[in-house]
């Protein structure tokens, strides 16, 4: 979707609302909080979805999307959902681990360097069900369904080239949150630093940290080469995914037909959003390369050796991240079924 098309689709979110109010009919308004830029693949996907909901509902449901952390950073959006300050959010799993530790199951070494199919087998299966159930109970929210992808998480640095994981030793590395990522950063001898995404560009340019864990798409949409990013070690640590959550009180007000509409539309479009995310990551890498970022791609043998080393310390991860035995077993079984 181009910037012009995005603007048109965003503007369309208000068109049905105008017609509805002109007829004097009641409707339902969704305020959705996202902390990434409007051109980010998550934002584009969510805007597309809400446009479809508005059109299919005949304007009974309208929406306003707040981009780039205008309302809340993902690290804080759960409280906003719980208190009804927003009706919808689509936070990354890693940002909700303080509330539901099992959301960090994707940090298990069994996922390290694995293809997308391994992640989807888990998030669409029992591990995802375990996390959704806990989130719905603790936050009083409704999960719309399958999670959408951000993409593979890798290492990005400013001044220090990363040719092997050993080159991370002693570096201060920004984490998006979650005990699992901090565990991996520390495992390689680096120093974890948690910073909300909207604050990363300034902190990076000021040298607050030497590098960070993120994705090609996130780096590209934020143009972080302008903040000093020069290198990336693409070890595909895990796949970042976003969870579609609706405030429970708002959900309860929707009649059954509109609830079904929202769930069905989400399920129908998840495959497309995942496919678009994968393509976006590839395009982002090309854009980063054209802006001077240098990439290192470890071999399968190196990934396997690293995965075994991480697995040897998995007990520490499980303890630090407070993962339940149930979700660990379910995740490992889901991945093994794809190998």
Residue pairs with C-beta under 8 A, 6 or more apart in sequence:
1 9
1 44
1 48
3 39
6 38
6 39
6 44
6 47
9 47
9 48
9 51
10 38
10 47
10 65
12 51
12 54
13 47
13 50
13 51
13 54
13 62
13 63
13 64
13 65
14 62
14 64
15 59
16 54
16 55
16 57
16 58
16 59
16 62
17 27
17 29
17 59
17 62
19 59
20 27
20 59
20 60
20 62
21 27
25 60
27 59
27 60
27 61
27 62
28 60
28 61
28 62
28 250
28 253
28 254
28 258
29 61
29 62
29 63
29 64
29 87
30 50
30 61
30 62
30 63
30 64
30 87
30 88
30 246
30 250
31 63
31 64
31 66
31 71
31 86
31 87
31 88
32 46
32 50
32 63
32 64
32 65
32 66
32 86
32 87
32 88
32 89
32 90
33 66
33 70
33 71
33 72
33 77
33 80
33 86
33 88
33 89
34 40
34 42
34 43
34 46
34 65
34 66
34 67
34 68
34 69
34 74
34 89
34 90
35 68
35 69
35 72
35 73
35 74
35 77
35 196
35 197
35 198
36 42
36 43
36 67
36 68
36 197
36 218
36 221
37 43
37 67
37 68
37 221
37 222
38 44
38 47
38 67
38 68
39 221
40 217
40 218
40 221
41 150
41 151
41 217
41 221
41 273
41 276
41 277
41 280
42 90
42 148
42 150
42 242
43 65
43 67
44 276
45 148
45 269
45 273
45 276
45 277
46 65
46 90
46 244
47 65
48 269
48 273
49 265
49 266
49 269
49 273
50 63
50 65
52 265
52 269
53 61
53 63
53 261
53 262
53 265
54 61
54 62
54 63
56 261
56 265
57 258
57 261
60 258
61 254
61 258
61 261
61 262
63 88
66 86
68 198
69 196
69 197
69 198
71 77
71 80
71 85
71 86
72 80
72 85
72 86
72 89
73 196
73 197
73 198
74 89
74 91
74 92
74 95
74 196
74 197
75 95
75 177
75 196
76 196
77 86
77 89
77 91
77 95
78 89
78 91
78 95
78 96
78 99
78 139
79 85
80 86
80 89
81 89
81 139
81 141
81 245
81 247
82 139
82 140
82 141
82 247
84 247
84 249
84 250
86 247
87 246
87 247
87 250
88 244
88 245
88 246
88 247
89 245
90 148
90 242
90 243
90 244
90 245
91 242
91 243
91 245
92 150
92 176
92 240
92 241
92 242
92 243
93 103
93 104
93 106
93 131
93 147
93 178
93 240
93 241
93 242
93 243
94 103
94 104
94 176
94 177
94 178
94 180
94 181
94 240
95 176
95 177
95 178
96 103
96 135
96 243
97 103
97 104
97 177
97 178
97 179
97 180
97 321
98 177
99 135
99 138
99 139
100 131
100 134
100 135
100 138
101 179
101 321
101 322
101 323
101 324
102 127
102 130
102 131
102 134
102 323
102 324
102 326
102 327
103 131
103 135
103 178
103 243
104 178
104 179
104 180
104 321
104 323
105 122
105 127
105 131
105 323
105 327
105 328
105 330
105 331
106 119
106 122
106 123
106 180
106 238
106 239
106 241
106 331
107 178
107 180
107 181
107 183
107 184
107 238
107 317
107 321
108 180
108 314
108 317
108 323
108 328
108 331
108 332
109 307
109 310
109 311
109 314
109 317
110 118
110 307
110 311
110 331
110 332
110 335
110 336
111 118
111 119
111 122
111 237
111 238
111 239
111 331
111 335
112 235
112 236
112 237
112 238
112 303
112 306
112 307
112 310
113 235
113 236
113 237
113 298
113 300
113 303
113 304
113 306
113 307
114 236
114 335
114 338
115 338
116 149
116 239
116 274
116 278
117 338
118 334
118 335
118 338
118 339
119 149
119 238
119 239
119 241
120 274
121 334
121 335
121 337
121 338
122 128
122 330
122 331
122 334
122 335
123 146
123 147
123 241
124 146
125 330
125 334
126 330
126 333
126 334
127 327
127 330
127 331
127 334
128 146
128 147
130 324
130 326
130 327
130 330
131 243
131 327
132 143
132 243
135 141
135 143
135 243
135 245
136 142
136 143
136 248
139 245
139 248
140 247
140 248
140 249
141 245
141 246
141 247
141 248
141 251
142 245
142 246
142 247
142 248
142 251
143 243
143 244
143 245
143 246
144 244
144 245
144 246
144 262
144 263
144 266
145 244
145 263
145 266
145 267
145 270
146 266
146 267
146 270
147 241
147 242
147 243
147 244
148 241
148 242
148 244
148 270
148 273
148 274
148 277
149 239
149 240
149 241
149 242
149 273
149 274
149 277
149 278
150 215
150 217
150 218
150 239
150 240
150 241
150 242
150 277
151 215
151 216
151 217
151 239
151 240
151 277
151 278
151 280
151 281
152 215
152 216
152 234
152 236
152 237
152 238
152 239
152 240
152 281
153 181
153 213
153 214
153 215
153 236
153 237
153 238
153 239
153 240
154 213
154 214
154 215
154 216
154 232
154 233
154 234
154 235
154 236
154 237
155 162
155 168
155 173
155 211
155 212
155 213
155 232
155 233
155 235
156 211
156 212
156 213
156 214
156 219
156 224
156 229
156 231
156 232
156 293
157 171
157 210
157 211
157 229
157 230
157 231
157 232
157 233
158 204
158 207
158 210
158 211
158 227
158 228
158 229
158 230
158 231
159 210
159 228
159 230
160 167
160 171
160 210
160 211
160 231
161 167
161 230
161 231
161 294
161 296
162 168
162 211
162 231
162 232
162 233
162 296
163 233
163 296
164 233
164 298
164 302
165 188
165 233
165 235
165 306
166 188
166 189
167 233
168 185
168 188
168 189
168 190
168 211
168 233
169 188
169 189
169 190
170 189
170 190
170 191
171 190
171 191
171 209
171 210
171 211
172 190
172 191
172 193
172 208
172 209
172 210
172 211
173 185
173 190
173 191
173 192
173 193
173 209
173 210
173 211
173 212
173 213
174 193
174 194
174 195
174 200
174 203
174 204
174 208
174 209
174 211
174 212
174 213
175 181
175 182
175 185
175 192
175 193
175 194
175 195
175 212
175 213
176 194
176 197
176 212
176 213
176 214
177 194
178 321
179 317
179 320
179 321
179 322
180 317
180 320
180 321
181 192
181 213
182 192
182 194
182 320
183 316
183 317
183 320
183 321
184 213
184 237
184 310
184 317
185 191
185 192
185 213
186 192
187 310
187 313
190 211
193 208
193 209
195 203
195 208
195 209
195 212
197 218
200 212
200 222
200 224
200 227
201 222
201 224
201 226
201 227
202 227
203 209
204 212
204 224
204 227
204 228
204 229
205 226
205 227
205 228
211 231
213 237
215 240
215 281
215 284
216 232
216 281
216 282
216 284
216 285
216 288
217 277
217 280
217 281
217 284
219 225
219 229
219 232
219 284
219 288
219 293
220 283
220 284
220 285
220 287
220 288
221 284
223 291
225 288
225 291
225 292
225 293
229 288
229 293
230 292
230 293
230 294
231 293
231 294
231 295
231 296
232 288
232 293
232 294
232 295
232 296
233 296
233 298
234 295
234 296
234 297
234 298
235 298
235 303
235 306
236 303
244 266
246 262
251 259
254 262
285 295
288 295
289 295
298 306
310 317
317 323
318 328
